Amino acid sequence: FGANTMVHRSQLTVLLCLLFAGAALAAETRPNIILLMGDDHGWEETGYNGHPHVKTPVLDEMAAKAFRFDRFYAAHPSCSPTRASFLTGRHPNRMGTFAPGWSFRPEEITIAQVLGKAGYRCGHFGKWHVGAVKKESPVSPGAMGFHEWVSHDNFFELNPSLSRNGGPPEVFKGESSDVVISEALRFIDGAKQADKPFLTVVWFGSPHEPYSGLPGDLALYDDLPAKYTKKVSLTSNETGGPTTRPQGEVLRERYAEITAMDRAIGRLRKHLASQQLRDNTLLFYCGDNGTSADGALGTPHRGVKSQVYEGGILVPGLIEWPVRIPQPRVSTVRASTSDLLPTICSLAGQPLPNRPLDGVDLTAALDGRLTERPNPLFFWEYNTARFAGAKPQPYLAPELQKGTTPLVKLMGGKATRDFTNFRHPAITDADYLGPRAIIDGRFKLVIHEQKNGHVRRELFDLTADPAENTNLIGQQTPLADRLQTKLRDWQQSVLTSLTGADYRTKN
């Protein structure tokens, strides 16, 4: 009996050693993750996608040497909702993040919370815009899983005012993209010194209007004022109110911001290389919605920011991860910001949150095994006019939703931004309204309610007609009907989440 016990103990010791060794190896091979996002940076505003003017040499190099999604979508055509999807893997309407300035909810589960449990150090830098960044906010970066943050409630320009870890705003001198990258590098170096894998989320304030740029960046685009003379509407840097200016002047400043952001990304890449971190760091870049109307040139896609046409939702999508993606690859899989959480859960070996997700795991796309999205993409701008005349209960105390970090653009005379979210009343037919779309394979159905009460349906073959010029609804009505049914069924699931039902399920 004693000999058998010794054998069993020896076998158990070997097994435990193997398990601990495997766990240590897994920890060593887990990638660091850096997720970057531009503000109002549309698909076409990159050199690699053929833009006639804008200079993005760093993004162009990533597109040429790493992994490029040619069909990457923001989950929503405006900023706060897309950011909610980015963090949670869920459509923003599930959590009442209907439009810019609508917060998400503290019961949501973010990428940072998932990776924090896996031993990652998590930091957020730059625009937040899914709630107040102050320490006492229940939806601040800190409350939602980030160990450190240097963040702004909304967007920012040169010499931004940012809040460090929820404290009072401080002015950070410099070009804004360079400022937030500097803070990200400080965080990355600290995580490395502590021998911790890191999640670093950098949400730039560029190129959102109002625009400003450094003299050297502006000089690159001195020829544009003479080429584009029509007037466009935007915010005045001088007054904080609305103004109109010739588009060429606006584009000169907008593109200067994009070029400065591109350069800051290059600085980040060089730092990773110098610290021997680049090979096993997944570096991702996308935009949060399509190009804003003041900066749009009208090609090659229909629509702009705030519209569910391709020009409002298609954005750059790039991944650099040398150890996993050693050779250039281009994917035509339709992907979305909602896919980030399930993909990162897979890469980190973490379970998915136990609630409805709209994103899918894209790891198989990285090596070409996934060539077509397994389920549809859905887009929906909730019709917030549904609340007109109603008095829904705030989800969070209004005092907790007040922002602190100032910005140039005034709203209601204020230089800061407050947020809102409601406990949703009983679901009615009005809750299904608002511009919406479904992309299933090559076909896209777009639905709008018109002022006369009629519903306009448009069906496009995105493979043959990526510019959405030809409405096929008359030729393929049965297909449109099937897509509309899928869209309605999905909306029903979203509205169930909106009532808070998902939070009553144990996670």
C-alpha positions in Angstrom: 0.0 0.0 0.0 2.8 2.4 0.8 4.5 1.8 -2.5 1.3 2.5 -4.4 0.8 5.7 -2.4 4.3 6.8 -3.4 3.6 6.1 -7.0 0.3 8.0 -6.9 1.9 10.9 -5.2 4.7 11.0 -7.7 2.2 10.9 -10.6 0.1 13.7 -8.9 3.3 15.8 -8.5 4.1 15.4 -12.2 0.6 16.3 -13.2 0.5 19.4 -11.0 3.9 20.5 -12.4 2.6 20.1 -15.9 -0.5 22.1 -15.1 1.4 24.9 -13.5 3.9 24.9 -16.3 1.0 25.1 -18.8 -0.6 27.9 -16.9 2.7 29.8 -16.8 3.3 29.2 -20.5 -0.3 30.4 -21.2 0.4 33.6 -19.2 3.6 34.2 -21.1 2.0 33.8 -24.5 -1.1 35.8 -23.8 -1.0 38.8 -26.1 -0.8 42.3 -24.9 -3.8 44.2 -26.5 -3.9 47.8 -27.7 -7.2 49.0 -29.1 -7.1 52.4 -30.9 -10.0 54.3 -32.3 -10.3 57.6 -34.2 -13.2 59.9 -33.8 -15.3 60.4 -37.0 -12.6 58.7 -39.1 -14.4 57.2 -42.1 -13.2 54.3 -44.3 -12.1 56.4 -47.2 -10.0 58.8 -45.2 -6.8 56.7 -45.5 -4.1 56.7 -48.1 -4.4 52.9 -48.4 -8.0 53.2 -49.4 -7.2 55.6 -52.1 -8.0 59.0 -50.6 -6.9 61.8 -53.0 -5.4 64.0 -50.3 -5.0 62.7 -46.8 -1.6 61.3 -45.7 -1.6 58.3 -43.4 1.8 56.6 -43.9 1.7 54.6 -40.7 -1.8 53.2 -41.3 -0.8 52.5 -44.9 2.2 50.5 -43.7 0.0 48.5 -41.3 -2.5 47.8 -44.1 0.3 46.7 -46.4 2.3 44.5 -43.9 -0.3 43.3 -41.4 -4.0 42.5 -41.4 -6.6 44.6 -43.1 -10.4 44.3 -42.9 -11.8 45.8 -46.1 -15.3 45.6 -44.7 -15.1 46.8 -41.1 -18.1 48.5 -39.6 -18.8 50.7 -36.6 -21.8 49.1 -34.9 -23.6 52.5 -35.1 -23.3 55.6 -37.2 -22.5 57.8 -34.2 -19.9 57.9 -31.4 -21.3 57.0 -28.0 -23.3 54.0 -29.2 -20.3 52.6 -31.1 -18.1 53.0 -28.1 -20.6 51.0 -26.0 -20.6 48.2 -28.6 -16.7 48.3 -28.6 -16.6 47.7 -24.9 -19.4 45.2 -24.4 -19.8 43.2 -27.7 -23.5 44.2 -27.7 -25.6 46.6 -29.8 -25.8 49.9 -27.9 -29.6 49.9 -27.9 -29.5 46.9 -25.6 -28.2 49.2 -22.9 -30.0 52.5 -23.8 -27.0 54.1 -25.4 -29.1 55.5 -28.2 -27.1 58.5 -29.4 -24.2 60.8 -28.5 -24.4 61.8 -24.9 -26.4 58.7 -23.8 -24.4 56.7 -21.3 -24.3 53.0 -20.9 -25.3 51.2 -17.8 -23.2 50.0 -14.8 -24.5 46.4 -15.1 -22.8 46.0 -18.5 -19.7 43.8 -18.7 -16.7 45.3 -20.5 -13.6 44.0 -22.1 -11.6 45.6 -19.3 -13.6 43.7 -16.7 -13.1 40.4 -18.5 -9.3 40.9 -19.0 -8.9 42.3 -15.5 -10.1 38.9 -14.1 -7.5 37.3 -16.4 -4.7 39.2 -14.8 -4.3 42.0 -17.3 -3.6 45.6 -16.3 -6.2 47.8 -18.1 -5.9 51.4 -19.0 -8.1 53.9 -20.9 -6.8 57.1 -22.6 -8.6 59.8 -24.4 -12.3 60.1 -25.3 -14.7 58.1 -23.2 -18.2 59.4 -24.0 -20.3 56.6 -22.5 -20.7 58.3 -19.2 -18.9 60.8 -16.9 -15.2 60.1 -16.3 -15.2 61.5 -12.8 -14.3 59.0 -10.0 -17.8 58.9 -8.4 -19.5 58.0 -11.7 -20.7 54.4 -11.7 -19.9 54.3 -15.5 -16.5 55.9 -15.3 -13.6 54.0 -16.9 -12.5 52.9 -13.3 -16.0 51.7 -12.4 -16.1 49.7 -15.7 -12.9 47.8 -15.2 -9.9 50.1 -16.1 -7.2 50.3 -13.4 -5.9 53.6 -14.8 -7.4 56.3 -17.0 -6.6 59.7 -18.4 -9.8 60.5 -20.1 -12.3 63.1 -21.4 -16.1 63.0 -21.2 -16.2 63.8 -24.9 -13.8 65.0 -27.6 -10.9 67.4 -27.3 -8.5 69.5 -29.4 -4.9 70.8 -28.9 -3.9 71.2 -25.3 -6.7 69.0 -24.0 -8.2 69.1 -20.5 -8.2 65.5 -19.2 -9.1 63.8 -16.0 -6.5 61.5 -14.4 -8.2 58.6 -12.6 -11.4 60.5 -12.2 -9.8 63.6 -10.6 -10.3 67.3 -11.5 -9.5 68.1 -15.1 -5.9 69.1 -15.9 -4.6 70.8 -19.1 -2.1 68.6 -21.0 0.0 70.8 -23.3 0.5 69.4 -26.8 -1.1 67.9 -29.9 -3.9 65.8 -28.5 -3.1 62.5 -30.2 0.5 62.8 -29.0 -0.7 63.6 -25.5 -2.9 60.5 -25.1 -0.2 58.2 -26.7 2.3 59.6 -24.1 0.0 58.6 -21.3 -0.6 55.2 -22.9 3.2 54.6 -23.2 3.6 55.5 -19.5 1.0 52.9 -18.6 2.5 50.2 -20.9 5.9 50.7 -19.4 4.5 50.3 -15.9 2.7 47.1 -16.9 5.9 45.7 -18.4 7.8 46.6 -15.3 5.2 44.8 -13.2 5.4 41.8 -15.5 1.7 42.0 -16.3 0.0 41.7 -19.7 -1.9 44.8 -20.6 -5.1 46.1 -22.3 -4.6 49.6 -23.4 -7.5 51.4 -25.0 -6.7 54.7 -26.7 -9.7 56.7 -28.1 -8.3 59.7 -30.0 -10.2 63.1 -30.1 -9.3 63.4 -33.7 -10.4 64.1 -36.3 -13.7 65.3 -34.7 -14.6 68.9 -35.4 -13.8 71.7 -34.5 -10.5 71.2 -36.1 -7.0 72.5 -35.3 -3.5 71.4 -36.3 0.2 72.0 -36.0 1.8 74.3 -38.6 3.8 71.5 -40.2 0.7 69.3 -40.6 -1.4 72.1 -41.9 1.2 73.0 -44.5 0.8 69.5 -46.1 -2.6 70.6 -47.2 -2.2 74.2 -48.2 -3.5 73.5 -51.7 -7.0 72.4 -50.5 -8.7 75.8 -49.8 -8.5 76.7 -53.5 -10.0 73.3 -54.5 -13.1 73.1 -52.2 -14.9 76.4 -51.9 -18.5 75.4 -50.9 -19.5 76.4 -47.4 -20.0 73.7 -44.7 -21.3 73.9 -41.1 -19.2 73.1 -38.1 -18.2 74.6 -34.7 -16.2 77.8 -34.3 -13.0 77.4 -32.3 -13.4 81.1 -31.3 -17.0 81.1 -30.0 -17.8 77.4 -29.5 -21.0 78.0 -31.4 -22.0 77.0 -35.0 -20.4 78.7 -38.0 -20.0 78.1 -41.7 -16.6 78.0 -43.5 -15.3 77.1 -47.0 -14.8 73.3 -47.0 -11.2 73.5 -48.3 -10.2 75.4 -45.1 -12.0 72.8 -43.0 -10.4 69.8 -44.9 -6.9 71.3 -44.4 -7.4 71.3 -40.7 -9.2 67.9 -40.6 -6.5 66.2 -42.6 -3.8 67.8 -40.4 -5.5 66.1 -37.4 -5.6 62.7 -39.2 -1.9 63.0 -40.1 -1.0 63.9 -36.5 -3.0 60.9 -35.2 -1.3 58.7 -37.7 2.1 59.9 -36.6 1.2 59.2 -32.9 0.3 55.7 -33.8 3.7 55.4 -35.4 5.4 56.6 -32.2 3.5 53.9 -30.3 4.6 51.2 -32.7 8.3 52.3 -32.5 8.1 52.2 -28.7 6.7 48.7 -28.7 9.6 47.6 -30.9 12.2 49.3 -28.7 10.7 47.5 -25.6 10.6 44.1 -27.3 6.8 44.2 -26.9 5.8 44.4 -30.6 5.8 40.8 -31.6 3.2 39.6 -29.1 1.1 42.8 -28.9 -2.1 42.8 -30.8 -2.5 46.4 -32.1 -5.9 47.3 -33.5 -7.2 50.5 -35.2 -10.7 51.5 -36.3 -13.0 54.6 -36.5 -16.1 55.1 -34.5 -18.4 56.0 -37.4 -18.2 57.3 -40.9 -17.0 60.7 -42.0 -18.9 63.7 -40.8 -20.8 65.8 -43.3 -18.4 68.8 -43.1 -15.5 66.5 -44.2 -17.2 64.2 -46.6 -16.3 64.3 -50.3 -19.2 62.1 -51.4 -17.2 59.1 -52.6 -16.9 56.2 -52.8 -19.9 55.3 -50.6 -23.3 56.8 -50.0 -24.1 58.6 -46.8 -22.2 60.2 -43.9 -22.0 60.0 -40.1 -25.4 59.5 -38.5 -26.8 57.5 -41.5 -27.0 53.7 -41.8 -25.7 53.8 -45.4 -22.2 52.6 -45.9 -20.6 56.0 -45.7 -22.0 56.3 -42.2 -20.8 53.0 -40.8 -17.8 51.7 -42.8 -14.5 52.6 -41.1 -10.8 51.6 -41.3 -10.1 48.2 -39.6 -6.5 47.1 -39.1 -4.7 44.6 -36.9 -0.9 44.2 -36.4 0.3 41.2 -34.4 3.5 39.8 -35.8 3.7 36.6 -33.8 0.2 35.6 -35.0 0.0 37.4 -38.3 3.6 37.2 -39.8 2.5 37.8 -43.4 0.1 40.4 -44.9 -3.5 39.4 -45.1 -6.6 41.1 -46.5 -10.0 39.9 -45.3 -13.4 40.6 -46.9 -15.3 39.2 -43.9 -17.8 41.8 -42.7 -16.7 42.6 -39.1 -17.9 45.1 -36.5 -16.8 46.8 -33.3 -19.2 44.5 -31.5 -16.9 41.6 -32.5 -14.0 42.9 -30.3 -15.2 41.5 -26.9 -15.9 37.9 -28.1 -12.7 37.9 -30.1 -10.6 39.1 -27.2 -12.3 36.6 -24.8 -11.2 33.9 -27.1 -7.7 35.1 -27.4 -7.4 35.4 -23.6 -9.1 32.1 -22.9 -11.9 33.8 -21.0 -15.6 32.8 -21.0 -18.2 35.0 -22.7 -20.5 37.0 -20.6 -23.8 35.1 -20.0 -26.1 37.5 -21.9 -27.0 38.1 -25.6 -24.1 39.4 -27.6 -24.2 40.8 -31.1 -20.5 40.2 -31.9 -18.8 37.1 -33.1 -15.3 35.6 -32.5 -13.1 36.6 -35.4 -10.0 34.7 -34.5 -10.5 32.3 -37.4 -10.4 35.3 -39.8 -6.9 36.2 -38.7 -5.4 33.2 -40.5 -8.0 33.1 -43.3 -10.1 30.2 -42.0 -13.2 32.4 -41.7 -14.1 33.8 -45.1 -17.7 34.9 -44.5 -19.5 36.2 -41.4 -21.7 33.5 -39.8 -24.6 35.7 -38.9 -26.1 39.1 -40.1 -24.9 42.5 -39.1 -27.6 44.8 -37.7 -27.7 48.6 -37.5 -30.4 50.7 -35.8 -30.7 54.4 -34.8 -33.3 54.3 -32.1 -35.9 57.0 -32.4 -35.5 59.0 -29.2 -38.4 61.2 -30.2 -40.4 58.3 -28.7 -39.8 59.9 -25.3 -41.3 63.3 -26.3 -43.8 64.4 -23.7 -42.9 61.4 -21.5 -41.0 61.5 -18.2 -39.1 58.3 -18.0 -37.1 57.5 -14.8 -33.4 58.3 -15.1 -31.3 55.1 -14.9 -28.6 56.9 -12.8 -28.9 60.0 -10.6 -28.4 63.0 -12.8 -25.7 64.4 -10.6 -23.6 61.3 -11.3 -24.1 61.8 -15.0 -22.6 65.4 -15.0 -19.3 65.7 -16.9 -16.4 67.8 -15.7 -13.9 68.0 -18.6 -14.3 71.1 -20.8 -14.2 71.2 -24.6 -14.5 73.9 -27.2 -18.0 73.1 -28.5 -20.7 74.5 -26.3 -24.0 72.8 -25.8 -26.8 74.7 -24.1 -24.1 77.3 -23.2 -22.1 74.7 -21.4 -18.5 73.7 -22.1 -18.9 70.3 -20.5 -21.2 67.4 -21.3 -23.8 65.6 -19.2 -25.2 62.2 -19.9 -28.5 60.4 -19.8 -30.0 56.9 -19.7 -33.5 55.9 -18.8 -35.2 52.9 -17.2 -37.2 51.9 -20.2 -41.0 52.0 -20.0 -43.2 49.1 -21.3 -42.2 48.3 -24.9 -44.6 49.5 -27.6 -44.6 49.5 -31.4 -42.9 53.0 -31.2 -39.8 51.3 -29.8 -39.2 49.5 -33.1 -38.9 52.7 -35.1 -35.9 54.6 -36.4 -33.5 54.1 -39.4 -32.3 50.5 -39.4 -30.5 48.0 -41.6 -29.5 44.4 -41.9 -26.5 43.0 -43.9 -26.8 39.3 -44.6 -24.2 38.0 -47.0 -24.0 40.3 -49.9 -27.4 41.9 -49.4 -28.4 44.9 -47.3 -31.9 46.1 -46.4 -32.4 49.6 -45.2 -35.7 50.8 -43.7 -36.7 54.4 -42.9 -40.0 55.8 -41.7 -41.0 58.8 -43.8 -42.7 62.0 -42.7 -45.9 61.0 -44.4 -46.1 57.8 -42.3 -45.0 55.5 -45.1 -42.1 53.1 -44.7 -39.3 53.3 -47.3 -37.4 50.0 -48.0 -34.2 49.8 -50.0 -32.4 46.6 -50.9 -28.8 46.7 -52.1 -26.4 44.1 -53.4 -23.2 45.3 -51.7 -20.9 43.1 -53.8 -22.2 44.5 -57.1 -23.1 47.9 -55.8 -21.1 49.0 -52.8 -22.1 52.6 -53.4 -25.8 51.7 -52.8 -27.0 53.3 -56.0 -29.5 50.7 -57.2 -32.5 49.8 -55.1 -33.5 46.2 -55.9 -36.6 46.1 -53.8 -38.9 45.8 -56.8 -37.0 42.8 -58.2 -36.3 40.9 -55.0 -39.3 41.6 -52.7 -39.4 38.1 -51.1 -35.7 38.5 -50.1 -36.4 41.9 -48.6 -39.3 40.4 -46.7 -37.2 37.7 -45.2 -34.5 40.2 -44.2 -37.1 42.4 -42.6 -38.4 39.5 -40.6 -34.8 38.7 -39.3 -34.4 42.4 -38.5 -37.6 42.6 -36.6 -36.8 39.4 -34.6 -33.4 40.8 -33.7 -35.0 44.1 -32.6 -37.3 42.2 -30.3 -34.2 40.6 -28.6 -32.6 44.0 -28.3 -35.7 45.5 -26.7 -35.9 42.6 -24.2 -32.3 43.5 -23.2 -33.3 47.2 -23.0 -35.9 46.5 -20.3 -33.0 45.1 -18.1 -33.9 41.5 -18.5 -30.3 40.5 -19.2 -29.1 41.8 -15.8 -31.5 39.4 -14.0 -29.6 36.5 -15.5 -26.7 35.2 -13.4 -23.3 35.9 -15.1 
